[in-house]
Amino acid sequence: QKVVGEIEFSLKNSPLGVRREWDELEDGEPLYLVSAVKNGDDTYEVLDVRGCFVEKKVMRIPPEGKENRCVRVIFDPLQYGEDITSNRRDIYSDFTIMIRCNSDVAYLHKLERSLDQAITSRSAGVDLLIPQWLRDTLTGNNTYGVNDESKMTQNRSEISEYIESSRFCLVSMPSGSNLDVQVAEKTVKLLQNRSGERIVIVTKSKESLTRTVNHLCSVEDIDRGRLVVLGSGQTRTNDNQTDVEGIFSKHSQVQYLLARRNQLLEEVGRLAQAVNAENVSMGEINFTCESAEQFYHYTLSPVLNAYQESNPEEPKPFPLARHFNLPPETLNDKGGKEVAEKYIKMVESLFSEISTLRPLELVRSSSQRAKFVLYNHSKIVVATQNSVLDNVTVLESLQASCIVYLEATKMNPIELFIPIITASHHLKKVVLVGDVTTEIPPPTTSTCSIGNNYEMSTLSECTRFMRTGTEPFVMKESVSSVLSYLPMKSSQFVVNSSTCPTLFVLESETENGKPDYRNAGFQSNWQCVNVDAYEGVGEMEPIPFVFTNLGEAEYVVSVYQYMILLGYNSNDISVMTPYNGQKHLIIDIMRHRCFELGLPMPGRIDTFCSGQGHRNKYILVSLVRTESLDSYIADGRQIRLIGSLAEKGLYIFGRKECFLKNSYSTAWKSVWSSSSAFDLGLYLGERYPVGDPSINNQTDMEKDKCYSVGSTDEMLSIVSTLLGQVT
């Protein structure tokens, strides 16, 4: 039993951004309803608080100009029963405030519900939640049913051989490269034609899902009709991003397959005319999938068999020569018969595809057809991690034999194991793809301490697998990034080679390398910029665990304005910071100093965690901390991450004393020590090669002379002068 209620709430006088946030309430998201009364001294007294969850797909958004929204929620039945049997007032009609959890807490609730659903929906018991061969991999015993992986991996040279020979595959590649979709392609090609095989590809982000689907559809050997994207199909996307969740949803694929069926039956009609079959009118299609199969078995196949069995010394004319526009005389010799065999195989493939589409004729309702496409016809199912959590029972019914995780190093253990639990009875292969040297899962928000011997939130599951003896396959790509110019050695990123002997060591990066270009308007292509206290204040913590730094935010925004005024493309610039608080502060300042002045917003403003894998030409980094470094930001993998994502320019803003004197992070200390200067060096007279003609080239400032910016106020003054010169 469940208690369902509808809540109508008003967003009157709320900003547009707030209204959009509430319009994007997710299924199962927790809400808190508060009944409060106002006292005479402008304070409120809380009378009652009740929790509830948003029910699936019931959000009603009003038309433009209306403020009231309505959402259906589910209450705790035990608490509701206790409330209505008591002699108290009806509190459920007296709520005045609705509170929404922050995204991290809401996502943890979602993970908990999905894991519970994955476990309780299985009747086999806890002992069979994970396949035996995978359980041995987790414990370091990799010899159970892995096709002698210990020998095969020593001499492997190709990723296809590695995937085929290993049940549990761990593939590492540079962050931001497109090698991950190539691994997905290799896996699909390897397994898609095997009977009973279904591949589930799980991505962390929608961007990765879009890249993967578009790449798979561009491969000639992969059947587009066998691919389904698991999701709502109603996601909002940018103009430059294809809504693959809608185009490749199960309902859209039904329409695609029906259109494909019509094309195939038209071809059958032309084949029938070519062999002069009876009851076939010129230009008229009289076939269904069933009648097409009968035509092949009783009419076309005997004709083709007679041609194939004919005496080579007395060859018969190829019966489909006219259909394929082939000269009959070229098919009378032995070589011509080999050509004919190729066309016969094409015909056999056509009728084989028609046989797979026949159930669409037998099932008439759209819902039943969609289920057939998803559960019976599909060979490749692609989904984001959020879609997996929303469709645990669907994933179990898919009976996947292979699961491929893209961006696996960004996923936490629960995200990784939920798909494995749902497919444990049929699972034969697991492939993890990511950058084990830089990418890390988001920091945990749990306050429960269970000890470092059992859990370390700074390590991804991929690193744990390597510690238990799983050797990764390393894919390399010659990508241009600022990382090659940073003074780093690969040994700084090895977790512990003595306790992890199988952890591979990267080739050493070029130390103190010099690029053959220089960014317009800047003295260096990369630089660490010292930011002293702004108005006497450094880092701030307005609420617990929310860190901001106003001076750095103003500095970063002003440098971004400077780049735009010089002619840089806004989409080529990203802003990154470790903390959400600083990210939102930078967004607010950007809106005030850029959007309201008609300047474009940056291509991306994000945190280190969410920005993993998103490369860009120029990256501005705000490190925020001025008092001390926590283990999250001090992790040497963070500097390697942002260095690998910046293609041409990297400018890091922070408090130099905090990083130079900290012995915990040798990687950060090495980078700061090697910076050309701690004051930002600018060439104020330069312009970006593809500049904005609306900006006046004349300036009162001295040209071709490096100017050292000593503070945030100085940078603000430079930008103010440049803004005054815009015509």
CORTARA-V891260 format. One record per backbone hydrogen bond with DSSP energy under -0.5 kcal/mol. CO is the residue of the C=O (numbers start at 1). NH is the residue of the N-H. Records with the same first field share a line. If there is no record, write none. Layout:
CO: NH / NH
//
This chain:
2: 4
3: 75
5: 73
6: 8
7: 9 / 71
9: 69
11: 14
15: 19
16: 20
17: 21
18: 22
19: 23
20: 24
21: 24
22: 25
26: 29
29: 54
30: 101
31: 52
32: 99
33: 50
34: 36 / 96 / 97
35: 47 / 48
37: 45
39: 42
43: 39
44: 46
45: 37
48: 35
50: 33
51: 76
52: 31
53: 74
54: 28
55: 58
59: 61
60: 70
63: 66
67: 11
69: 9
70: 60
71: 7
72: 55
73: 5
74: 53
75: 3 / 77
76: 80
77: 81
78: 82
79: 83
80: 84
81: 85
82: 86
89: 91
90: 93
91: 94
97: 34
99: 32
102: 106
103: 107
104: 108
105: 109
106: 110
107: 111
108: 112
109: 113
110: 114
111: 115
112: 116
113: 117
114: 118
115: 119
116: 120
117: 121
119: 122
125: 128
126: 129
131: 135
132: 136
133: 137
134: 138
135: 139
136: 141
137: 140
140: 142
141: 144
143: 145
148: 151 / 152
149: 153
151: 154 / 155
152: 155
158: 162
159: 163
160: 164
161: 165
162: 166
167: 169 / 430
169: 432
170: 473
171: 434
172: 475
174: 177
178: 182
179: 183
180: 184
181: 185
182: 186
183: 187
184: 188
185: 189
186: 190
187: 191
188: 192
191: 194
194: 197
198: 401 / 402
199: 201 / 381
200: 202 / 404
201: 383
202: 406
203: 385
205: 209
206: 210
207: 211
208: 212
209: 213
210: 214
211: 215
212: 216
213: 217
214: 218
215: 218 / 219
216: 219
219: 222
221: 223
222: 224
223: 226
224: 227
226: 379 / 380
228: 230 / 382
229: 231
230: 384
238: 241
242: 244
243: 246 / 247
244: 248
246: 249
248: 229
249: 253
250: 254
251: 255
252: 256
253: 257
254: 258
255: 259
256: 260
257: 261
258: 262
259: 263
260: 264
261: 265
262: 266
263: 267
264: 268
265: 269
266: 270
267: 271
268: 272
269: 273
270: 274
271: 275
272: 277
273: 276
277: 280
279: 281
281: 284
284: 286
288: 292
289: 293
290: 294
291: 295
292: 296
293: 297
294: 298
295: 299 / 300
296: 301
299: 303
300: 304
301: 305
302: 306
303: 307
304: 308
305: 309
307: 310
311: 314
312: 315
318: 321
320: 324
321: 326
322: 325
327: 330
328: 331
329: 332
333: 337
334: 338
335: 339
336: 340
337: 341
338: 342
339: 343
340: 344
341: 345
342: 346
343: 347
344: 348
345: 349
346: 350
347: 351
348: 352
349: 353
350: 354
351: 355
352: 356
353: 357
354: 357 / 358
355: 358
357: 360
358: 361 / 362
359: 363
362: 364
365: 369
366: 370
367: 371
368: 372
369: 373
370: 374
371: 375
372: 376 / 377
373: 378
379: 199
380: 228
381: 201
382: 230
383: 203
384: 388
385: 389
386: 390
387: 391
388: 391
389: 392
391: 395
392: 396
393: 397
394: 398
395: 399 / 400
396: 399
401: 428 / 429
402: 200
403: 405 / 431
404: 202 / 406
405: 408 / 433
407: 410
408: 411
410: 442
411: 461
412: 416
413: 417
414: 418
415: 419
416: 420
417: 421
418: 422
419: 423
421: 424
423: 426 / 427
429: 403
430: 169
431: 405
432: 171
433: 407 / 408
434: 173 / 436
435: 438 / 439
447: 449
448: 450
451: 454 / 455
456: 459
460: 464
461: 465
462: 466
463: 467
464: 468
465: 470
466: 469
469: 471
472: 474
473: 172 / 475
477: 479
481: 484
482: 485 / 486
483: 486
486: 488
489: 492
490: 493
491: 494
496: 500
500: 503
510: 513
519: 522
521: 683
525: 650
527: 529 / 652
528: 530
529: 654
530: 532
533: 535
534: 537
537: 534
540: 548
543: 546
545: 547
546: 543
547: 582
548: 540
549: 553
550: 554
551: 555
552: 556
553: 557
554: 558
555: 559
556: 560
557: 561
558: 562
559: 563
560: 564
561: 565
562: 566
563: 567 / 568
564: 567
566: 688
569: 572
570: 573 / 603
572: 618
573: 603 / 604
574: 620
575: 606
576: 622
577: 608
579: 583
580: 584
581: 585
582: 586
583: 587
584: 588
585: 589
586: 590
587: 591
588: 592
589: 593
590: 594 / 595
591: 596
594: 597 / 599
595: 598
604: 575
606: 577
607: 611
609: 612
611: 614
613: 615
616: 647
617: 648 / 649
618: 574
619: 651
620: 576
621: 623 / 653
622: 578
623: 625
625: 655
630: 634
631: 635
632: 635
635: 638 / 639
636: 640
637: 641
638: 642
639: 643
640: 644
641: 645
642: 646
643: 482 / 483
645: 616 / 647
646: 482
649: 619
650: 527
651: 621
652: 529
653: 623
654: 531 / 656
655: 658 / 659
656: 659 / 660
657: 661
661: 663
664: 666
665: 669
666: 670
667: 671
668: 672
669: 673
670: 674
672: 675
678: 530
680: 682 / 709
681: 523
682: 684 / 707
683: 686
689: 691
691: 693
692: 695
694: 727
705: 684
707: 682 / 709
708: 710
709: 680
711: 715
712: 716
713: 717
714: 718
715: 719
716: 720
717: 721
718: 722
719: 723
720: 724
721: 725
722: 725
723: 726
725: 696
//
